[in-house]
Amino acid sequence: MLFASLILSGFTFCSTSNDKVIDEGVIEYDAKVVDENHPLAGLAPSSATLKFKKDKFIIEMSTMGMFNTMFICDLTTKTLTQMVKFMDVKQACIETEKDIQKENDAYKIKIEETTETKEIAGYKCTRIKVTMVNDPSVTFDAYYTKDMGMEAVNDLSPYAGVKGMLMQYRLRKMGLEMQFTAKSVKKAEVSDNNFEVPAYFKIVSQEEMKKFFDGLQ
């Protein structure tokens, strides 16, 4: 699940400075598509904004200010809500834990911890080696932090078991795989309204959402 976990991804900062340990704020990520030949590559965003507050997260992405996608992750209710706003289309799909797990199984990864670190967005982060289970020839690095948020922050994502915020990682949603790298972190109050689906959005099924994305290819 692609941005899902970005959503789903982790939320914890590793740093030796206590003033950097936060449980509410905003992270800006650089984003890039992994396969530039993918039919949806032209709609891929170049950045993403993640807002988080305790056990809730929302990641927002926009392409040329026209094609907007958002994902809300609620670790308490174990749901992931995908929203799309494009021209006259404003729709949302709410996935349950069972739905999320099915998508995770399609993007199953093997994680190997290391002791190597590097600084990302001002935070010291630990490297993990990631291998795609269904295609072991595909490997890549991911990085996470340790000092912010809940231990279970990644439990709904393919990175379940990683006890910290993902600061660099890959995810796939609707067949499009992307890589995200944190570029800035800001401590800020985040309104609960950010984690609610606007009333003017139409709630659709997973099948309807998939049909919409298939029609864009």
N, C-alpha and C positions, 0 to 999 in steps of 0.2 A: 504494500500500500504506500503509495508514493508519498504524497505530501502528508499522508497520514501520519504519520508518525511523525513527521515534522511535527509534525504534530505529534504526532505521537512521539516524537523523539524525546530525549531526555531533558531534564532541566535541573542542572546542578553545576555550580561553578567551582573549578579547582583553582585555588589561589592562596598565597601565603598571607594575604592582606584581608582582615575581617571585613573591611568596608566594602569588599567586593562580593560578599556572601549575601545573596538576596533571594527572596521567594516570590517576588512580584516585579514585573518590568517588561522591557521590550528588547528583543534581539533582532538585529538586521543581518540578513544573510545574502551573500552573492549566490546566484543560482545559475546552473548551466545544464543543458540537456546532454545526456551521455551519448546518445546516438543521433547525430545531426541529420541523418537520413530518414529518421522516423517521420511518418506522415503528419504528425502533430508538432514537429519540431519548430515550425514557424510560429506556433502559438505559445511556445515555452517562455516563461518569464525570465528576466535576467536578475531579479532580486526577489526576496521574500521577507515579510515582516512577521515576527512571532511575538504575540502578546501572551503573557502567562500570569496566573494568579493561583497559587497553591495547586489544587488538583485539576485546574482547567487551563486549556491552551487554545489559541486560535492563530492560524497562520494565514496570511493574506498575500495573494500574488496578483499582479496585473500585467497584461501585455498591451503596450501602447495606450493604456488607459481605457481600453475598450473591452477586452476579454478578462474578466475578473473571476478568480477562483478563491474560495476560502474553505478552511477545514477547522471544525471545532472538535476538540477532544475533551471528553469528560471522564476522568479516571474513576469517579465515584459511581456513575451510572453505567460505565463501560460502554460508551457509545462514541461514534465518530460521525459527525455531520458534514457532508460535502455540499457546498453552495456554489452555484454558477450564476453570474450575471453577464449577459452578452446580448446587446441590442434589446429586443423585447422579451428575451428569455430571462426569467428570474426563478430559479428552482433549487430545491434542496432535497438531499437524500440522507436519511438517518440510518446508519449501520449499527447493528447490535454486535455484541461480543462474538457471536457465532459467525456473523458475516465478516468481521474483521479478521478472525482466525483463518477463515478460508482464504482470504487475500494474502495473509502472511505466509500460509503454506505454499502459495504460488511464487513467493519471493523468499524462499527459505534460505537462511544463511548460517554459516558456521563461523563462530567468533573465537579468535585466539588472543588472549590478553598479552601485552608486552610491558616492559618497564620503561620504554622509550617515551619521551615527552617532547612537546613543542608548544610555543606560545601562539594562541589564536585569539584575536580580539582582546588582547591584554591579559588573557588567562592561560595559566600553565595547564596543558591538557595531555591526557594519556592516549597513546596510540593503541588501536586494536587492528589485527589483521582479519579481514573478512573474505570468506570464500563462498561462492554460490553453490549450494548443495546440488542443484540439478545440473550444474555445469562447473565442475571444479577448476576448469581452466581460467575461469573469470575470478580474479581476486582484486581487492582494493583496500586502501587504508581508511580508517575512520578514527575520529578523536572525540573524547568526552571529558567532562569535568566532574568533580565529586562533591562540591560543597553547597549545592543549592537544591531545594525542592525535596520531593518524596523519593524514597528508595524505589518505589514501584513505578517511577515515571515512564519507563519504557515498556511496561508490561503489556500494552496493547499493540506494540509495534514488532516488526521483525527483530528488533534489537533487545527483546526481552532478556533480562539477566544483566544488562549493562546498568550499573548503579550510578548514573550521572547524566548530565545534559550532553546531548550529542552536539558537538560544535562543528564537526565536518562529517558528512555521511551521504549515503545514497538511499533513495527510495523510489518506488514505482507506483503509479496510480493511473488507472485507465490505459495501461500498456505503455505509458511514457515514463522512462526512468530519468531521474535528475540527480545532480549532486549539489549539496548545499554546504557553504562554508561561512561561518559567522564572521562578520566584519566589525560589529560594534554591539555593545551591551549597555543598556540604560536602566537604572533603577527608577521606576515611576509607578504611580498608582494607576491601576487598570480597572475601569468600571465593569461591573457585572454584566452590563448591557452588551458588552462585546461578545459574550458567550451565548447570546440568544439569537434565534433565527428571526429576521424581520417579518412582520405579519404579512407583508406583500409578496413574500416568497411562496411559491407553490411547492408542497411536499410531494415528491414523486418516488417511485420505486427504484431499486438498483437497476432493473432492466430498462426503465425509461431513461435514467441517467446515462447508462452505457449506450443506448440508442442515440442519444444526443451527441455524445463524443464520436461514435462511429460515423455519424453524418457529417462530421467536420473533416474527415480524412479523404 
